Amino acid sequence: MTLEKKIRAYIFTLLLVGFTVFLLIFGRYQLKRADLETRKNLSNVAFLISNDDFIQENLASKRSEKIQRKVEKVVKSLDEIDMVVVTDITGKRYSHVNPSLIGQNFVGGDEREVIEKGTSYFSRARGTLGPALRRFTPIYYKGEQIGFVMVGKLYWKIDKGNKDTLLYISLIILVTFTLIYTAALLLARSIKSELKGLEPREICNLYEENQSIFETLEEGIATIDLEGRYTKKNEAAEEILGGVAEGPLRGLIEGVIGDFVPIYDREIMIGSKGAFVSLIPLFKRGVPIGIILTIKDSRKVTKKAEEITGVNLVIESLRANIHEFKNKLHVISGLLSLNEVEEAKKFIQEVQGNSSVKKVEVTAMEDSILSGLIIGKINIAKERGIELEVDRNSILWEDHGNITTQDLIVIIGNLLENAIEASALATDRRIDILLYEDEERIEVQVRDRGVPIREPHSIYIRGYSTKGRNRGEGMSLVLERVNFYRGSIDLEQEEGEKVFTVVVWKEEG
């Protein structure tokens, strides 16, 4: 049997059993409720008539005509009442639905208790109009019982009302059954459509295939529900996440659950490991149902991308060196063309002297790539009429532990580039840089006298810039690198001077 047929059979059986039980229980309840409602109506009418001053006075005075007119008005105004009979204490009628019976004795034999005991009660008896449910209530006048009133409803009308009630309930059940069963058929077809016409066994086969693919992926993948709980992880994700506290990853997950804005390739620290993570909200028909997490070991990614990470800054610095070298060659060539050999020798010696000065400035930097970057920035600054000096107390090792040279290129290169641009518009065109490294940290301090920053907190927002379009990426990249190493970045501004101080830590904070 196919899945669709199974669903139809199960739904039909459940509905049939359910509505049968419902009819038995609810139908009985409705009949009981209707009976109570009928009794309540009879009691209320009997009470009102027995306590009506007009009825009491005219019964005491034996004036049946007035009582009959009064009772006829009451019966006409009440649909749920079939008969109202007022009698004196002997049982002689003073009102009746059939006026010809007025003056005759009450029929039924169930009136004795109200005459003898003066109590109110219900009775089932056959009267002149047929079997009825009757309510007897005594009538008093000046403290003495002078008669009684009987208010009744014919049983054939009660039975008709009960049948109508059961028919109405049955009709509702039938319509509801039809609607629900139709909906079940549509649901079965919808499920079949959602499953692309696949049967459960076929789905199981597909699941096993997808599970195999899921587990063999080198990239870590996990699914997360709207409560932030992991619902599934592959082996790669388990390996990267391990048993350590997630730290920054937990904050990113909560942020994506809050606003459902995806995050792509964000690098964070998980324990002592770096990782690139992407968090993508999952929707079904526009409704969020969870998040899919992809995670990659940043060391593996960095190993593949280390040749191009920070390459623009290094190329720019090399270009500055080449440009300066070409200019000097042009000068030497010109002097030789003019036969100014001595002047050429003198100029070469000056160039050698300047180079040695630059060499002294970076001599404590064992990282040759960063040394080349700083020399390039010195030459760029010089071309723009800016003096960039490296503090003689600077020290930078060749191996920086878990901090990569590429990340330091991003930090130092962008800080210097911003300082050069700010100093280009200043009167005092000086920039000082201090680099310090020890067993625990690396500190970078860049000081310039250029244009002050009016909105310090905004410079770290990606895309924010006062320099025009397609700018404003540098400081956001610096902040990302600093946060990655659990470091800090501080800006101090005084009149005519500002200092950026960046600290990054070699080990987990």
ZASE-252408 format. One record per residue (C-alpha): residue number from 1; residue in three letters; x, y, z. Coordinates in Angstrom, 2 decimals, decimal comma, padded with zeros to 5 digits. Layout:
// ZASE-252408
ATOM seq type    east   north      up
ATOM NUM  Ala       X       Y       Z
...
END
This chain:
// ZASE-252408
ATOM seq type    east   north      up
ATOM   1  Met  000,00  000,00  000,00
ATOM   2  Thr  001,34  003,42 -000,95
ATOM   3  Leu  001,88  006,19  001,61
ATOM   4  Glu -001,07  008,18  000,23
ATOM   5  Lys -003,48  005,24  000,58
ATOM   6  Lys -002,25  004,52  004,10
ATOM   7  Ile -002,89  008,11  005,12
ATOM   8  Arg -006,40  007,99  003,65
ATOM   9  Ala -007,24  004,75  005,47
ATOM  10  Tyr -005,89  005,91  008,81
ATOM  11  Ile -007,64  009,27  008,62
ATOM  12  Phe -010,99  007,70  007,61
ATOM  13  Thr -010,84  005,20  010,48
ATOM  14  Leu -009,86  007,83  013,04
ATOM  15  Leu -012,61  010,18  011,90
ATOM  16  Leu -015,27  007,49  011,89
ATOM  17  Val -014,43  006,30  015,41
ATOM  18  Gly -013,92  009,81  016,72
ATOM  19  Phe -017,18  011,23  015,41
ATOM  20  Thr -019,18  008,19  016,52
ATOM  21  Val -017,92  008,66  020,07
ATOM  22  Phe -018,51  012,40  019,76
ATOM  23  Leu -022,11  011,85  018,64
ATOM  24  Leu -022,82  009,52  021,54
ATOM  25  Ile -021,30  011,80  024,16
ATOM  26  Phe -022,19  015,23  022,80
ATOM  27  Gly -025,66  014,13  021,61
ATOM  28  Arg -026,49  012,84  025,07
ATOM  29  Tyr -025,18  016,05  026,59
ATOM  30  Gln -027,29  018,20  024,26
ATOM  31  Leu -030,47  016,19  025,01
ATOM  32  Lys -029,86  016,52  028,72
ATOM  33  Arg -029,18  020,21  028,31
ATOM  34  Ala -032,43  020,66  026,32
ATOM  35  Asp -034,40  018,86  029,03
ATOM  36  Leu -032,91  021,11  031,72
ATOM  37  Glu -033,71  024,17  029,62
ATOM  38  Thr -037,35  023,03  029,20
ATOM  39  Arg -037,72  022,42  032,93
ATOM  40  Lys -036,19  025,81  033,69
ATOM  41  Asn -038,67  027,55  031,38
ATOM  42  Leu -041,65  025,71  032,90
ATOM  43  Ser -040,47  026,57  036,42
ATOM  44  Asn -039,97  030,25  035,61
ATOM  45  Val -043,42  030,65  034,01
ATOM  46  Ala -045,14  028,77  036,83
ATOM  47  Phe -043,39  030,93  039,41
ATOM  48  Leu -044,35  034,18  037,67
ATOM  49  Ile -048,03  033,22  037,32
ATOM  50  Ser -048,33  031,91  040,88
ATOM  51  Asn -046,87  035,15  042,19
ATOM  52  Asp -048,88  037,45  039,94
ATOM  53  Asp -051,14  039,70  042,06
ATOM  54  Phe -053,75  039,86  039,31
ATOM  55  Ile -054,02  036,07  039,16
ATOM  56  Gln -054,11  035,74  042,94
ATOM  57  Glu -056,88  038,36  043,41
ATOM  58  Asn -059,10  037,06  040,57
ATOM  59  Leu -058,69  033,44  041,67
ATOM  60  Ala -059,70  034,44  045,16
ATOM  61  Ser -062,71  036,27  043,66
ATOM  62  Lys -063,56  033,33  041,38
ATOM  63  Arg -063,34  035,45  038,19
ATOM  64  Ser -062,28  032,94  035,56
ATOM  65  Glu -062,79  035,25  032,53
ATOM  66  Lys -060,10  037,65  033,65
ATOM  67  Ile -057,73  034,82  034,53
ATOM  68  Gln -058,29  033,18  031,11
ATOM  69  Arg -057,50  036,41  029,23
ATOM  70  Lys -054,38  036,93  031,26
ATOM  71  Val -053,17  033,35  030,72
ATOM  72  Glu -053,91  033,46  026,97
ATOM  73  Lys -051,60  036,47  026,62
ATOM  74  Val -048,86  034,60  028,48
ATOM  75  Val -049,18  031,45  026,32
ATOM  76  Lys -049,14  033,46  023,06
ATOM  77  Ser -045,96  035,27  024,09
ATOM  78  Leu -044,04  032,08  024,98
ATOM  79  Asp -043,08  029,60  022,24
ATOM  80  Glu -041,68  027,01  024,63
ATOM  81  Ile -044,93  026,70  026,65
ATOM  82  Asp -047,88  024,64  025,37
ATOM  83  Met -050,35  024,94  028,25
ATOM  84  Val -051,08  026,95  031,40
ATOM  85  Val -053,90  025,78  033,68
ATOM  86  Val -054,97  027,71  036,77
ATOM  87  Thr -057,27  025,92  039,25
ATOM  88  Asp -058,69  026,59  042,68
ATOM  89  Ile -057,87  024,44  045,68
ATOM  90  Thr -060,45  021,86  044,65
ATOM  91  Gly -058,92  021,37  041,18
ATOM  92  Lys -061,59  023,31  039,31
ATOM  93  Arg -060,12  024,94  036,15
ATOM  94  Tyr -060,12  028,75  035,78
ATOM  95  Ser -058,00  028,79  032,60
ATOM  96  His -057,16  026,32  029,81
ATOM  97  Val -055,89  026,24  026,23
ATOM  98  Asn -059,33  024,94  025,33
ATOM  99  Pro -061,76  027,48  026,86
ATOM 100  Ser -064,62  024,93  026,78
ATOM 101  Leu -062,88  022,97  029,52
ATOM 102  Ile -062,90  025,90  031,96
ATOM 103  Gly -065,00  025,06  035,01
ATOM 104  Gln -064,25  021,34  034,78
ATOM 105  Asn -061,94  019,49  037,16
ATOM 106  Phe -058,24  018,99  036,45
ATOM 107  Val -057,31  015,75  034,64
ATOM 108  Gly -054,25  013,57  035,16
ATOM 109  Gly -054,21  012,57  038,78
ATOM 110  Asp -050,79  014,07  039,39
ATOM 111  Glu -052,16  017,22  041,05
ATOM 112  Arg -052,79  015,72  044,48
ATOM 113  Glu -049,38  016,56  045,92
ATOM 114  Val -049,67  020,28  045,14
ATOM 115  Ile -053,18  020,38  046,64
ATOM 116  Glu -052,38  018,36  049,73
ATOM 117  Lys -048,82  019,50  050,46
ATOM 118  Gly -048,55  022,84  048,64
ATOM 119  Thr -045,18  021,95  047,08
ATOM 120  Ser -043,74  022,59  043,60
ATOM 121  Tyr -042,66  019,65  041,42
ATOM 122  Phe -042,45  018,15  037,93
ATOM 123  Ser -044,66  015,41  036,68
ATOM 124  Arg -045,12  013,30  033,56
ATOM 125  Ala -048,77  012,57  032,84
ATOM 126  Arg -051,41  012,46  030,14
ATOM 127  Gly -053,89  015,34  030,14
ATOM 128  Thr -056,64  016,40  027,78
ATOM 129  Leu -054,04  017,44  025,15
ATOM 130  Gly -051,90  014,31  025,46
ATOM 131  Pro -048,72  013,26  027,35
ATOM 132  Ala -046,75  016,24  028,69
ATOM 133  Leu -044,05  017,35  031,06
ATOM 134  Arg -045,80  019,42  033,74
ATOM 135  Arg -044,74  021,83  036,43
ATOM 136  Phe -047,05  022,30  039,44
ATOM 137  Thr -046,75  025,36  041,69
ATOM 138  Pro -049,18  026,41  044,49
ATOM 139  Ile -050,95  029,79  044,45
ATOM 140  Tyr -051,29  031,67  047,73
ATOM 141  Tyr -053,40  034,64  048,64
ATOM 142  Lys -052,95  036,43  051,95
ATOM 143  Gly -050,94  033,55  053,31
ATOM 144  Glu -053,47  030,85  052,39
ATOM 145  Gln -053,25  028,45  049,42
ATOM 146  Ile -056,21  029,08  047,16
ATOM 147  Gly -055,19  026,92  044,20
ATOM 148  Phe -052,33  025,97  041,88
ATOM 149  Val -050,97  026,54  038,41
ATOM 150  Met -049,79  023,85  036,02
ATOM 151  Val -047,44  024,83  033,16
ATOM 152  Gly -046,70  022,10  030,62
ATOM 153  Lys -045,01  021,13  027,36
ATOM 154  Leu -046,31  018,30  025,18
ATOM 155  Tyr -044,00  015,31  024,81
ATOM 156  Trp -044,42  015,06  021,07
ATOM 157  Lys -042,92  018,58  020,77
ATOM 158  Ile -040,09  017,67  023,17
ATOM 159  Asp -039,36  014,56  021,09
ATOM 160  Lys -039,43  016,60  017,92
ATOM 161  Gly -036,96  019,11  019,43
ATOM 162  Asn -034,67  016,27  020,51
ATOM 163  Lys -034,77  014,74  017,03
ATOM 164  Asp -034,05  018,12  015,46
ATOM 165  Thr -031,10  018,53  017,83
ATOM 166  Leu -029,69  015,11  016,97
ATOM 167  Leu -030,27  015,75  013,27
ATOM 168  Tyr -028,49  019,10  013,54
ATOM 169  Ile -025,53  017,53  015,37
ATOM 170  Ser -025,41  014,68  012,84
ATOM 171  Leu -025,44  017,16  009,98
ATOM 172  Ile -022,59  019,13  011,54
ATOM 173  Ile -020,63  015,91  012,06
ATOM 174  Leu -021,26  014,82  008,48
ATOM 175  Val -020,16  018,17  007,06
ATOM 176  Thr -017,14  018,26  009,37
ATOM 177  Phe -016,27  014,66  008,51
ATOM 178  Thr -016,46  015,48  004,81
ATOM 179  Leu -014,34  018,60  005,16
ATOM 180  Ile -011,70  016,92  007,32
ATOM 181  Tyr -011,53  013,87  005,12
ATOM 182  Thr -011,23  016,08  002,03
ATOM 183  Ala -008,49  018,03  003,81
ATOM 184  Ala -006,82  014,71  004,66
ATOM 185  Leu -006,88  013,71  001,01
ATOM 186  Leu -005,37  017,06  000,07
ATOM 187  Leu -002,79  016,60  002,85
ATOM 188  Ala -001,89  013,17  001,53
ATOM 189  Arg -001,45  014,58 -001,96
ATOM 190  Ser  000,51  017,54 -000,57
ATOM 191  Ile  002,81  015,20  001,37
ATOM 192  Lys  003,30  013,12 -001,75
ATOM 193  Ser  004,09  016,30 -003,68
ATOM 194  Glu  006,47  017,52 -000,94
ATOM 195  Leu  008,22  014,17 -001,07
ATOM 196  Lys  008,52  014,50 -004,84
ATOM 197  Gly  006,40  011,40 -005,28
ATOM 198  Leu  008,88  009,28 -003,32
ATOM 199  Glu  007,85  006,43 -001,04
ATOM 200  Pro  009,36  006,04  002,48
ATOM 201  Arg  011,81  003,35  001,40
ATOM 202  Glu  013,11  005,56 -001,39
ATOM 203  Ile  013,45  008,43  001,06
ATOM 204  Cys  015,47  006,22  003,42
ATOM 205  Asn  017,84  005,34  000,60
ATOM 206  Leu  018,30  009,01 -000,27
ATOM 207  Tyr  018,85  009,86  003,39
ATOM 208  Glu  021,61  007,27  003,70
ATOM 209  Glu  023,29  008,58  000,56
ATOM 210  Asn  023,10  012,20  001,77
ATOM 211  Gln  024,36  011,17  005,20
ATOM 212  Ser  027,39  009,56  003,60
ATOM 213  Ile  028,10  012,72  001,62
ATOM 214  Phe  027,48  014,88  004,72
ATOM 215  Glu  030,01  012,96  006,80
ATOM 216  Thr  032,74  012,78  004,15
ATOM 217  Leu  032,86  016,55  003,49
ATOM 218  Glu  036,12  018,19  004,52
ATOM 219  Glu  034,22  021,33  005,48
ATOM 220  Gly  032,46  021,29  008,85
ATOM 221  Ile  028,65  021,52  008,57
ATOM 222  Ala  026,08  021,72  011,36
ATOM 223  Thr  022,42  022,59  011,65
ATOM 224  Ile  021,08  024,69  014,53
ATOM 225  Asp  017,47  025,16  015,65
ATOM 226  Leu  015,83  028,44  016,72
ATOM 227  Glu  016,77  027,73  020,36
ATOM 228  Gly  020,45  027,73  019,43
ATOM 229  Arg  020,84  023,96  019,88
ATOM 230  Tyr  022,84  021,84  017,46
ATOM 231  Thr  020,59  019,34  015,73
ATOM 232  Lys  023,24  017,77  013,54
ATOM 233  Lys  027,02  017,92  012,99
ATOM 234  Asn  029,34  016,12  010,64
ATOM 235  Glu  032,72  014,75  011,73
ATOM 236  Ala  034,62  017,79  010,45
ATOM 237  Ala  032,46  020,12  012,54
ATOM 238  Glu  032,89  017,91  015,61
ATOM 239  Glu  036,65  017,98  015,11
ATOM 240  Ile  036,84  021,77  014,83
ATOM 241  Leu  034,34  022,54  017,59
ATOM 242  Gly  035,60  019,78  019,85
ATOM 243  Gly  034,54  019,96  023,48
ATOM 244  Val  035,64  023,56  024,13
ATOM 245  Ala  033,37  026,49  024,92
ATOM 246  Glu  032,33  028,14  021,69
ATOM 247  Gly  032,94  031,69  022,86
ATOM 248  Pro  032,49  034,18  020,01
ATOM 249  Leu  030,64  031,58  017,88
ATOM 250  Arg  027,79  031,44  020,40
ATOM 251  Gly  027,40  035,22  020,16
ATOM 252  Leu  027,25  035,06  016,36
ATOM 253  Ile  024,63  032,28  016,48
ATOM 254  Glu  022,43  034,28  018,86
ATOM 255  Gly  022,79  037,36  016,65
ATOM 256  Val  021,71  035,50  013,51
ATOM 257  Ile  018,75  033,92  015,37
ATOM 258  Gly  017,77  037,43  016,51
ATOM 259  Asp  017,69  039,23  013,15
ATOM 260  Phe  018,15  036,41  010,58
ATOM 261  Val  020,87  038,26  008,69
ATOM 262  Pro  023,44  035,82  007,28
ATOM 263  Ile  027,15  035,95  008,13
ATOM 264  Tyr  029,70  034,80  005,59
ATOM 265  Asp  033,31  033,75  006,18
ATOM 266  Arg  033,75  035,43  009,58
ATOM 267  Glu  037,02  034,41  011,21
ATOM 268  Ile  036,87  033,76  014,95
ATOM 269  Met  038,80  031,92  017,64
ATOM 270  Ile  037,31  028,69  019,00
ATOM 271  Gly  039,44  027,74  021,96
ATOM 272  Ser  042,99  028,05  020,67
ATOM 273  Lys  041,99  027,42  017,06
ATOM 274  Gly  041,05  029,90  014,38
ATOM 275  Ala  038,08  029,15  012,17
ATOM 276  Phe  036,17  030,71  009,27
ATOM 277  Val  032,43  030,41  009,87
ATOM 278  Ser  029,33  031,15  007,82
ATOM 279  Leu  025,88  031,24  009,39
ATOM 280  Ile  022,97  031,13  006,95
ATOM 281  Pro  019,34  031,29  008,12
ATOM 282  Leu  017,06  028,55  006,83
ATOM 283  Phe  013,51  029,42  005,78
ATOM 284  Lys  010,53  027,34  004,77
ATOM 285  Arg  007,89  029,28  002,88
ATOM 286  Gly  009,22  032,49  004,33
ATOM 287  Val  009,22  031,24  007,94
ATOM 288  Pro  012,59  030,83  009,73
ATOM 289  Ile  013,23  027,26  010,87
ATOM 290  Gly  016,90  027,34  011,88
ATOM 291  Ile  020,48  028,03  010,80
ATOM 292  Ile  023,06  026,11  008,83
ATOM 293  Leu  026,65  026,54  010,01
ATOM 294  Thr  029,67  025,94  007,81
ATOM 295  Ile  033,06  026,04  009,51
ATOM 296  Lys  036,62  025,75  008,18
ATOM 297  Asp  039,94  025,52  009,98
ATOM 298  Ser  041,55  028,91  009,41
ATOM 299  Arg  045,06  027,44  009,42
ATOM 300  Lys  044,17  025,28  006,43
ATOM 301  Val  042,56  028,22  004,68
ATOM 302  Thr  045,46  030,53  005,53
ATOM 303  Lys  047,95  027,96  004,27
ATOM 304  Lys  046,20  027,96  000,89
ATOM 305  Ala  045,82  031,74  000,77
ATOM 306  Glu  049,05  032,90  002,43
ATOM 307  Glu  050,61  033,81 -000,91
ATOM 308  Ile  047,96  036,44 -001,59
ATOM 309  Thr  046,99  037,57  001,94
ATOM 310  Gly  048,08  041,19  002,30
ATOM 311  Val  049,73  041,15 -001,09
ATOM 312  Asn  048,35  044,55 -002,14
ATOM 313  Leu  050,12  046,32  000,70
ATOM 314  Val  053,39  044,54 -000,02
ATOM 315  Ile  053,14  045,25 -003,77
ATOM 316  Glu  052,44  048,90 -003,05
ATOM 317  Ser  055,53  049,11 -000,87
ATOM 318  Leu  057,68  047,36 -003,46
ATOM 319  Arg  056,34  049,70 -006,14
ATOM 320  Ala  057,44  052,66 -004,03
ATOM 321  Asn  060,92  051,17 -003,66
ATOM 322  Ile  061,20  050,55 -007,40
ATOM 323  His  059,94  054,03 -008,19
ATOM 324  Glu  062,50  055,62 -005,88
ATOM 325  Phe  065,29  053,42 -007,24
ATOM 326  Lys  064,39  054,39 -010,84
ATOM 327  Asn  064,45  058,07 -009,95
ATOM 328  Lys  067,94  057,69 -008,49
ATOM 329  Leu  069,12  055,79 -011,55
ATOM 330  His  067,82  058,64 -013,74
ATOM 331  Val  069,80  061,13 -011,67
ATOM 332  Ile  073,00  059,06 -011,94
ATOM 333  Ser  072,45  058,55 -015,68
ATOM 334  Gly  071,97  062,28 -016,16
ATOM 335  Leu  075,13  063,18 -014,28
ATOM 336  Leu  077,18  060,67 -016,25
ATOM 337  Ser  075,72  062,01 -019,50
ATOM 338  Leu  076,96  065,47 -018,47
ATOM 339  Asn  080,37  064,02 -017,63
ATOM 340  Glu  079,83  064,99 -013,98
ATOM 341  Val  081,58  061,87 -012,70
ATOM 342  Glu  082,50  063,31 -009,33
ATOM 343  Glu  078,96  064,53 -008,74
ATOM 344  Ala  077,67  061,09 -009,68
ATOM 345  Lys  080,03  059,44 -007,19
ATOM 346  Lys  078,99  061,90 -004,51
ATOM 347  Phe  075,27  061,24 -005,21
ATOM 348  Ile  075,84  057,45 -005,03
ATOM 349  Gln  077,51  057,87 -001,65
ATOM 350  Glu  074,55  059,91 -000,42
ATOM 351  Val  072,15  057,24 -001,64
ATOM 352  Gln  074,17  054,59  000,18
ATOM 353  Gly  074,07  056,70  003,32
ATOM 354  Asn  070,26  057,09  003,14
ATOM 355  Ser  069,84  053,38  002,54
ATOM 356  Ser  071,98  052,58  005,55
ATOM 357  Val  069,82  054,88  007,63
ATOM 358  Lys  066,71  053,00  006,51
ATOM 359  Lys  068,48  049,76  007,22
ATOM 360  Val  069,28  050,94  010,74
ATOM 361  Glu  065,59  051,91  011,26
ATOM 362  Val  064,40  048,37  010,60
ATOM 363  Thr  067,48  046,44  011,74
ATOM 364  Ala  065,66  045,12  014,85
ATOM 365  Met  062,90  043,69  012,68
ATOM 366  Glu  063,73  040,07  011,94
ATOM 367  Asp  060,58  039,65  009,84
ATOM 368  Ser  061,87  040,63  006,38
ATOM 369  Ile  058,39  040,93  004,87
ATOM 370  Leu  057,29  043,48  007,46
ATOM 371  Ser  060,63  045,26  007,11
ATOM 372  Gly  060,02  045,57  003,39
ATOM 373  Leu  056,50  046,83  004,04
ATOM 374  Ile  057,71  049,58  006,38
ATOM 375  Ile  060,55  050,65  004,07
ATOM 376  Gly  058,03  050,91  001,27
ATOM 377  Lys  055,73  053,05  003,42
ATOM 378  Ile  058,72  055,28  004,32
ATOM 379  Asn  059,38  055,84  000,62
ATOM 380  Ile  055,69  056,51 -000,12
ATOM 381  Ala  055,61  059,05  002,72
ATOM 382  Lys  058,78  060,66  001,48
ATOM 383  Glu  057,32  061,09 -002,02
ATOM 384  Arg  054,39  062,96 -000,46
ATOM 385  Gly  056,62  065,18  001,63
ATOM 386  Ile  055,99  063,28  004,86
ATOM 387  Glu  058,64  062,09  007,30
ATOM 388  Leu  057,94  058,59  008,61
ATOM 389  Glu  060,26  057,45  011,39
ATOM 390  Val  060,56  054,06  013,08
ATOM 391  Asp  061,27  054,25  016,80
ATOM 392  Arg  064,77  052,93  017,51
ATOM 393  Asn  063,37  050,86  020,39
ATOM 394  Ser  061,24  048,86  017,97
ATOM 395  Ile  061,68  045,11  017,96
ATOM 396  Leu  059,89  042,50  015,87
ATOM 397  Trp  060,75  038,79  015,79
ATOM 398  Glu  060,79  036,53  012,79
ATOM 399  Asp  058,32  034,03  014,32
ATOM 400  His  055,23  035,57  015,88
ATOM 401  Gly  053,64  032,44  017,32
ATOM 402  Asn  049,97  032,09  016,40
ATOM 403  Ile  049,94  035,62  014,90
ATOM 404  Thr  050,60  035,49  011,17
ATOM 405  Thr  052,74  037,94  009,22
ATOM 406  Gln  049,83  038,42  006,83
ATOM 407  Asp  047,60  039,68  009,66
ATOM 408  Leu  050,32  042,04  010,85
ATOM 409  Ile  050,60  043,38  007,29
ATOM 410  Val  046,87  044,20  007,41
ATOM 411  Ile  047,17  045,95  010,79
ATOM 412  Ile  050,41  047,88  010,24
ATOM 413  Gly  049,81  048,64  006,56
ATOM 414  Asn  046,34  050,16  007,12
ATOM 415  Leu  047,39  052,16  010,17
ATOM 416  Leu  050,32  053,67  008,24
ATOM 417  Glu  048,23  054,28  005,12
ATOM 418  Asn  045,65  056,21  007,14
ATOM 419  Ala  048,35  058,19  008,91
ATOM 420  Ile  049,97  059,12  005,57
ATOM 421  Glu  046,64  060,28  004,12
ATOM 422  Ala  045,86  062,32  007,23
ATOM 423  Ser  049,35  063,89  007,30
ATOM 424  Ala  049,20  064,92  003,64
ATOM 425  Leu  046,83  067,76  004,64
ATOM 426  Ala  048,73  068,75  007,81
ATOM 427  Thr  051,35  071,38  008,49
ATOM 428  Asp  053,46  069,11  010,67
ATOM 429  Arg  054,02  066,13  008,38
ATOM 430  Arg  055,59  063,66  010,75
ATOM 431  Ile  054,61  060,07  011,53
ATOM 432  Asp  056,16  057,91  014,24
ATOM 433  Ile  055,75  054,15  014,52
ATOM 434  Leu  056,74  051,91  017,39
ATOM 435  Leu  056,68  048,11  017,06
ATOM 436  Tyr  057,24  045,96  020,11
ATOM 437  Glu  057,11  042,19  020,52
ATOM 438  Asp  057,68  039,90  023,48
ATOM 439  Glu  056,70  036,39  024,53
ATOM 440  Glu  053,03  037,33  025,08
ATOM 441  Arg  052,05  040,10  022,70
ATOM 442  Ile  052,78  042,45  019,83
ATOM 443  Glu  052,12  046,16  020,21
ATOM 444  Val  051,87  048,63  017,33
ATOM 445  Gln  051,77  052,37  017,99
ATOM 446  Val  051,31  054,89  015,17
ATOM 447  Arg  051,43  058,63  015,91
ATOM 448  Asp  050,63  061,41  013,42
ATOM 449  Arg  049,82  065,14  013,46
ATOM 450  Gly  047,29  065,02  010,67
ATOM 451  Val  043,56  065,70  010,40
ATOM 452  Pro  041,70  064,62  013,58
ATOM 453  Ile  038,96  061,99  013,48
ATOM 454  Arg  035,56  063,52  014,27
ATOM 455  Glu  033,61  060,27  014,73
ATOM 456  Pro  036,10  057,77  016,21
ATOM 457  His  033,57  054,95  016,65
ATOM 458  Ser  032,38  055,14  013,04
ATOM 459  Ile  035,76  054,42  011,45
ATOM 460  Tyr  035,44  050,72  012,29
ATOM 461  Ile  032,17  050,36  010,37
ATOM 462  Arg  032,75  048,64  007,06
ATOM 463  Gly  032,15  051,09  004,22
ATOM 464  Tyr  032,31  054,22  006,41
ATOM 465  Ser  034,73  056,82  005,02
ATOM 466  Thr  035,08  060,55  004,61
ATOM 467  Lys  037,40  060,02  001,61
ATOM 468  Gly  034,80  059,16 -001,01
ATOM 469  Arg  033,13  056,08 -002,43
ATOM 470  Asn  034,60  052,56 -002,39
ATOM 471  Arg  036,63  053,38  000,73
ATOM 472  Gly  036,29  052,66  004,43
ATOM 473  Glu  037,47  049,03  004,52
ATOM 474  Gly  040,88  049,45  006,18
ATOM 475  Met  040,00  050,07  009,82
ATOM 476  Ser  037,20  047,48  009,78
ATOM 477  Leu  039,79  044,91  008,64
ATOM 478  Val  042,15  046,05  011,37
ATOM 479  Leu  039,41  045,66  013,98
ATOM 480  Glu  038,58  042,16  012,70
ATOM 481  Arg  042,22  041,10  013,05
ATOM 482  Val  042,45  042,65  016,52
ATOM 483  Asn  039,25  040,92  017,70
ATOM 484  Phe  040,45  037,65  016,22
ATOM 485  Tyr  043,50  037,72  018,49
ATOM 486  Arg  041,44  038,99  021,46
ATOM 487  Gly  043,41  042,21  021,38
ATOM 488  Ser  042,57  045,87  021,76
ATOM 489  Ile  042,72  049,03  019,69
ATOM 490  Asp  042,80  052,47  021,32
ATOM 491  Leu  042,75  055,95  019,87
ATOM 492  Glu  043,98  058,97  021,81
ATOM 493  Gln  043,53  062,43  020,33
ATOM 494  Glu  045,02  065,58  021,71
ATOM 495  Glu  045,32  068,97  020,11
ATOM 496  Gly  047,33  068,52  016,93
ATOM 497  Glu  048,14  064,85  017,48
ATOM 498  Lys  046,52  061,39  017,51
ATOM 499  Val  047,89  058,00  018,48
ATOM 500  Phe  046,58  054,56  017,51
ATOM 501  Thr  047,71  051,75  019,84
ATOM 502  Val  047,02  048,16  018,84
ATOM 503  Val  047,79  045,13  021,02
ATOM 504  Val  047,36  041,52  019,85
ATOM 505  Trp  048,04  038,46  022,00
ATOM 506  Lys  050,01  035,43  020,97
ATOM 507  Glu  048,10  032,96  023,09
ATOM 508  Glu  044,42  032,48  023,95
ATOM 509  Gly  043,10  035,23  026,22
END
